[in-house]
């Protein structure tokens, strides 16, 4: 995604959620007509996955949501985050995460950055310590896009987004997005295949890499 990972941009420079998702959208759009992909979304990436499914449903063989937001057809994409904020949670929900508002006062940009204790206790608590150390060194600010037009508009349709096959992989020991809420999101999307990953924290690809890889291969073989 834009301003994430290897992307050199700054979070506050990304003008919209659609532009944030542009690397994924461009990749799917560039497929040959006969090609289909297995898309895998994690954490905030599930919402970008949903946007790609809506725009290019015929190019997605199956979408896999791993410990991530799974929007519902016919509702704004922001709905899933609004519901999450209503979940019972400790008073220190955000712990040492940092929030900053910048830019034009008429159109402020809100960014956040995971704090080291949040990373340690909520995201990487079952992952190898060296992965936590690397995350602490490389963590970058991100936008929340709470007031973005794409996030607030009901753009996901049952015919396009809802017509793509999907799998929800529940990280059973996720301390950031509770397993029960992950399952509830799946229940809002009829036909979703749900499977649990025992012993997985939010960073399932690090805490249970072998198990997740095997599961993804099974899904790819089943639906491609």
C-alpha positions as a Markdown table, in Angstrom:
| # | Residue | x | y | z |
|---|---|---|---|---|
| 1 | Unk | 0.0 | 0.0 | 0.0 |
| 2 | Unk | 1.1 | 3.6 | -0.5 |
| 3 | Unk | 3.4 | 5.0 | 2.3 |
| 4 | Unk | 3.7 | 1.5 | 3.7 |
| 5 | Unk | 6.5 | -1.1 | 3.6 |
| 6 | Unk | 8.9 | -0.4 | 0.7 |
| 7 | Unk | 6.8 | 2.6 | -0.5 |
| 8 | Unk | 8.8 | 5.7 | 0.2 |
| 9 | Unk | 6.0 | 8.2 | 0.6 |
| 10 | Unk | 4.8 | 9.7 | 3.9 |
| 11 | Unk | 1.4 | 8.8 | 5.3 |
| 12 | Unk | 0.2 | 12.4 | 5.4 |
| 13 | Unk | 0.9 | 12.8 | 1.7 |
| 14 | Unk | -1.6 | 10.1 | 0.7 |
| 15 | Unk | -4.7 | 12.0 | -0.4 |
| 16 | Unk | -7.3 | 9.3 | -0.2 |
| 17 | Unk | -8.0 | 5.7 | 0.8 |
| 18 | Unk | -8.3 | 4.8 | -2.9 |
| 19 | Unk | -4.8 | 6.2 | -3.5 |
| 20 | Unk | -3.6 | 4.3 | -0.5 |
| 21 | Unk | -4.9 | 1.1 | -2.1 |
| 22 | Unk | -3.6 | 2.0 | -5.6 |
| 23 | Unk | -0.6 | -0.4 | -5.6 |
| 24 | Unk | -3.0 | -3.3 | -5.1 |
| 25 | Unk | -5.6 | -2.0 | -7.5 |
| 26 | Unk | -3.0 | -1.4 | -10.2 |
| 27 | Unk | -1.7 | -4.9 | -9.8 |
| 28 | Unk | -5.1 | -6.5 | -10.2 |
| 29 | Unk | -6.0 | -4.2 | -13.1 |
| 30 | Unk | -2.9 | -5.2 | -14.9 |
| 31 | Unk | -3.6 | -8.9 | -15.0 |
| 32 | Unk | -4.1 | -10.6 | -18.3 |
| 33 | Unk | -7.8 | -11.2 | -19.2 |
| 34 | Unk | -7.5 | -15.0 | -18.5 |
| 35 | Unk | -5.7 | -14.5 | -15.2 |
| 36 | Unk | -7.1 | -14.6 | -11.7 |
| 37 | Unk | -5.4 | -14.1 | -8.3 |
| 38 | Unk | -5.8 | -15.3 | -4.8 |
| 39 | Unk | -5.8 | -12.1 | -2.7 |
| 40 | Unk | -4.7 | -12.2 | 1.0 |
| 41 | Unk | -5.4 | -9.2 | 3.3 |
| 42 | Unk | -4.1 | -8.7 | 6.8 |
| 43 | Unk | -4.9 | -6.2 | 9.5 |
| 44 | Unk | -6.0 | -2.9 | 7.8 |
| 45 | Unk | -5.4 | -4.5 | 4.4 |
| 46 | Unk | -8.7 | -6.2 | 4.4 |
| 47 | Unk | -10.5 | -3.0 | 3.5 |
| 48 | Unk | -8.2 | -2.5 | 0.5 |
| 49 | Unk | -8.9 | -6.1 | -0.4 |
| 50 | Unk | -12.7 | -5.3 | -0.4 |
| 51 | Unk | -12.1 | -2.3 | -2.7 |
| 52 | Unk | -10.2 | -4.5 | -5.2 |
| 53 | Unk | -13.0 | -7.2 | -5.0 |
| 54 | Unk | -15.6 | -4.5 | -5.8 |
| 55 | Unk | -13.7 | -3.0 | -8.7 |
| 56 | Unk | -12.4 | -6.3 | -10.3 |
| 57 | Unk | -14.6 | -9.2 | -9.1 |
| 58 | Unk | -13.9 | -11.3 | -12.2 |
| 59 | Unk | -10.1 | -11.2 | -11.6 |
| 60 | Unk | -10.2 | -12.6 | -8.0 |
| 61 | Unk | -10.5 | -16.3 | -7.6 |
| 62 | Unk | -10.8 | -16.1 | -3.8 |
| 63 | Unk | -10.1 | -13.4 | -1.1 |
| 64 | Unk | -8.5 | -14.5 | 2.2 |
| 65 | Unk | -9.0 | -12.2 | 5.2 |
| 66 | Unk | -6.4 | -12.9 | 7.9 |
| 67 | Unk | -7.1 | -11.1 | 11.2 |
| 68 | Unk | -8.4 | -8.1 | 9.3 |
| 69 | Unk | -11.4 | -5.9 | 8.8 |
| 70 | Unk | -14.0 | -7.6 | 6.5 |
| 71 | Unk | -16.6 | -5.0 | 5.4 |
| 72 | Unk | -20.2 | -5.9 | 4.6 |
| 73 | Unk | -21.9 | -5.4 | 1.3 |
| 74 | Unk | -24.4 | -2.5 | 1.2 |
| 75 | Unk | -22.7 | -0.8 | 4.2 |
| 76 | Unk | -20.0 | 1.8 | 4.3 |
| 77 | Unk | -16.5 | 0.3 | 4.7 |
| 78 | Unk | -16.1 | 2.4 | 7.8 |
| 79 | Unk | -19.0 | 0.4 | 9.4 |
| 80 | Unk | -16.7 | -2.4 | 10.4 |
| 81 | Unk | -14.4 | 0.0 | 12.3 |
| 82 | Unk | -17.4 | 1.7 | 14.0 |
| 83 | Unk | -18.5 | -1.7 | 15.2 |
| 84 | Unk | -15.1 | -2.5 | 16.5 |
| 85 | Unk | -14.9 | 0.6 | 18.5 |
| 86 | Unk | -18.1 | -0.5 | 20.3 |
| 87 | Unk | -16.5 | -3.7 | 21.5 |
| 88 | Unk | -15.7 | -4.1 | 25.1 |
| 89 | Unk | -12.0 | -3.4 | 25.5 |
| 90 | Unk | -9.5 | -2.4 | 28.3 |
| 91 | Unk | -9.5 | 1.2 | 29.2 |
| 92 | Unk | -6.0 | 1.5 | 27.7 |
| 93 | Unk | -7.2 | 0.4 | 24.3 |
| 94 | Unk | -4.5 | 2.3 | 22.5 |
| 95 | Unk | -1.8 | 2.0 | 25.2 |
| 96 | Unk | 1.3 | 4.0 | 24.0 |
| 97 | Unk | 0.2 | 4.5 | 20.3 |
| 98 | Unk | 0.8 | 8.0 | 19.1 |
| 99 | Unk | -1.8 | 10.1 | 17.3 |
| 100 | Unk | -1.0 | 13.3 | 15.3 |
| 101 | Unk | -3.2 | 15.8 | 13.3 |
| 102 | Unk | -1.5 | 17.9 | 10.6 |
| 103 | Unk | -2.2 | 19.6 | 7.3 |
| 104 | Unk | -4.9 | 22.1 | 6.4 |
| 105 | Unk | -7.3 | 22.9 | 9.4 |
| 106 | Unk | -10.2 | 22.6 | 7.0 |
| 107 | Unk | -9.1 | 19.1 | 5.9 |
| 108 | Unk | -6.9 | 17.8 | 8.7 |
| 109 | Unk | -5.0 | 14.5 | 8.3 |
| 110 | Unk | -4.9 | 12.2 | 11.2 |
| 111 | Unk | -2.1 | 9.7 | 11.5 |
| 112 | Unk | -1.2 | 7.1 | 14.1 |
| 113 | Unk | 1.9 | 5.1 | 15.0 |
| 114 | Unk | 2.0 | 1.9 | 17.0 |
| 115 | Unk | 3.9 | 2.3 | 20.3 |
| 116 | Unk | 6.5 | -0.3 | 21.4 |
| 117 | Unk | 4.3 | -1.7 | 24.2 |
| 118 | Unk | 1.3 | -2.0 | 21.9 |
| 119 | Unk | 3.4 | -3.9 | 19.5 |
| 120 | Unk | 4.8 | -6.1 | 22.2 |
| 121 | Unk | 1.6 | -6.9 | 24.1 |
| 122 | Unk | -1.2 | -6.6 | 21.4 |
| 123 | Unk | 0.4 | -7.5 | 18.1 |
| 124 | Unk | 3.5 | -9.6 | 18.5 |
| 125 | Unk | 3.0 | -11.2 | 21.9 |
| 126 | Unk | 3.5 | -14.8 | 20.5 |
| 127 | Unk | 5.8 | -13.9 | 17.6 |
| 128 | Unk | 9.6 | -14.4 | 17.7 |
| 129 | Unk | 11.4 | -11.6 | 19.6 |
| 130 | Unk | 13.6 | -10.8 | 16.7 |
| 131 | Unk | 10.5 | -9.9 | 14.6 |
| 132 | Unk | 9.2 | -7.7 | 17.4 |
| 133 | Unk | 12.6 | -5.9 | 17.5 |
| 134 | Unk | 12.5 | -5.4 | 13.7 |
| 135 | Unk | 9.0 | -4.0 | 13.9 |
| 136 | Unk | 9.9 | -1.5 | 16.6 |
| 137 | Unk | 12.8 | -0.3 | 14.4 |
| 138 | Unk | 10.7 | 0.0 | 11.2 |
| 139 | Unk | 7.2 | 1.0 | 12.4 |
| 140 | Unk | 5.9 | 4.0 | 10.5 |
| 141 | Unk | 2.9 | 6.4 | 10.9 |
| 142 | Unk | -0.3 | 5.4 | 9.0 |
| 143 | Unk | -3.5 | 7.2 | 8.2 |
| 144 | Unk | -6.9 | 6.0 | 9.5 |
| 145 | Unk | -9.0 | 7.5 | 6.6 |
| 146 | Unk | -12.0 | 7.9 | 9.0 |
| 147 | Unk | -13.5 | 10.7 | 7.0 |
| 148 | Unk | -12.5 | 9.5 | 3.6 |
| 149 | Unk | -15.4 | 9.5 | 1.0 |
| 150 | Unk | -14.7 | 5.9 | -0.1 |
| 151 | Unk | -14.7 | 4.7 | 3.5 |
| 152 | Unk | -17.9 | 6.5 | 4.4 |
| 153 | Unk | -19.8 | 5.8 | 1.2 |
| 154 | Unk | -21.8 | 2.5 | 0.7 |
| 155 | Unk | -19.8 | 1.4 | -2.4 |
| 156 | Unk | -19.6 | -2.3 | -1.8 |
| 157 | Unk | -22.3 | -4.2 | -3.7 |
| 158 | Unk | -23.7 | -7.7 | -3.2 |
| 159 | Unk | -23.3 | -8.4 | -6.9 |
| 160 | Unk | -19.6 | -7.5 | -7.2 |
| 161 | Unk | -17.9 | -7.5 | -3.8 |
| 162 | Unk | -20.4 | -10.0 | -2.4 |
| 163 | Unk | -20.0 | -12.3 | -5.4 |
| 164 | Unk | -16.4 | -13.1 | -4.8 |
| 165 | Unk | -15.6 | -16.2 | -2.8 |
| 166 | Unk | -13.9 | -15.5 | 0.5 |
| 167 | Unk | -12.2 | -17.2 | 3.5 |
| 168 | Unk | -11.8 | -15.7 | 7.0 |
| 169 | Unk | -8.7 | -16.9 | 8.9 |
| 170 | Unk | -9.2 | -16.2 | 12.6 |
| 171 | Unk | -6.1 | -15.6 | 14.6 |
| 172 | Unk | -7.4 | -17.3 | 17.8 |
| 173 | Unk | -5.0 | -15.5 | 20.2 |
| 174 | Unk | -5.1 | -12.1 | 18.6 |
| 175 | Unk | -4.8 | -9.5 | 21.4 |
| 176 | Unk | -5.7 | -6.6 | 19.1 |
| 177 | Unk | -8.7 | -7.8 | 17.2 |
| 178 | Unk | -10.5 | -10.4 | 19.3 |
| 179 | Unk | -11.3 | -13.8 | 17.7 |
| 180 | Unk | -15.0 | -13.3 | 18.5 |
| 181 | Unk | -15.1 | -10.1 | 16.5 |
| 182 | Unk | -13.2 | -11.6 | 13.6 |
| 183 | Unk | -15.9 | -14.3 | 13.5 |
| 184 | Unk | -18.7 | -11.7 | 13.8 |
| 185 | Unk | -17.4 | -9.9 | 10.7 |
| 186 | Unk | -17.4 | -13.1 | 8.8 |
| 187 | Unk | -21.1 | -13.7 | 9.8 |
| 188 | Unk | -22.0 | -10.4 | 8.2 |
| 189 | Unk | -20.9 | -11.9 | 4.9 |
| 190 | Unk | -23.0 | -15.0 | 4.1 |
| 191 | Unk | -21.1 | -17.8 | 2.5 |
| 192 | Unk | -17.7 | -16.9 | 4.0 |
| 193 | Unk | -15.6 | -20.0 | 4.9 |
| 194 | Unk | -14.2 | -19.6 | 8.4 |
| 195 | Unk | -11.2 | -21.4 | 9.8 |
| 196 | Unk | -9.2 | -20.8 | 13.0 |
| 197 | Unk | -5.5 | -20.6 | 13.6 |
| 198 | Unk | -4.7 | -21.8 | 17.1 |
| 199 | Unk | -1.7 | -20.1 | 18.8 |
| 200 | Unk | -1.6 | -17.2 | 16.3 |
| 201 | Unk | -1.3 | -13.6 | 17.5 |
| 202 | Unk | -2.2 | -10.7 | 15.3 |
| 203 | Unk | 0.9 | -11.3 | 13.2 |
| 204 | Unk | -0.1 | -14.8 | 12.2 |
| 205 | Unk | 2.5 | -15.0 | 9.4 |
| 206 | Unk | 5.2 | -14.7 | 12.1 |
| 207 | Unk | 3.7 | -16.5 | 15.1 |
| 208 | Unk | 2.4 | -19.5 | 13.0 |
| 209 | Unk | 4.2 | -19.2 | 9.6 |
| 210 | Unk | 4.1 | -22.8 | 8.7 |
| 211 | Unk | 0.5 | -23.3 | 9.6 |
| 212 | Unk | -0.6 | -20.2 | 7.8 |
| 213 | Unk | 1.4 | -21.0 | 4.6 |
| 214 | Unk | -0.1 | -24.5 | 4.5 |
| 215 | Unk | -3.6 | -23.1 | 4.9 |
| 216 | Unk | -3.1 | -20.6 | 2.1 |
| 217 | Unk | -1.9 | -23.3 | -0.2 |
| 218 | Unk | -5.0 | -25.3 | 0.6 |
| 219 | Unk | -7.2 | -22.4 | -0.2 |
| 220 | Unk | -5.3 | -21.6 | -3.4 |
| 221 | Unk | -5.6 | -25.2 | -4.6 |
| 222 | Unk | -9.3 | -25.4 | -3.7 |
| 223 | Unk | -10.4 | -22.2 | -5.4 |
| 224 | Unk | -8.0 | -21.6 | -8.3 |
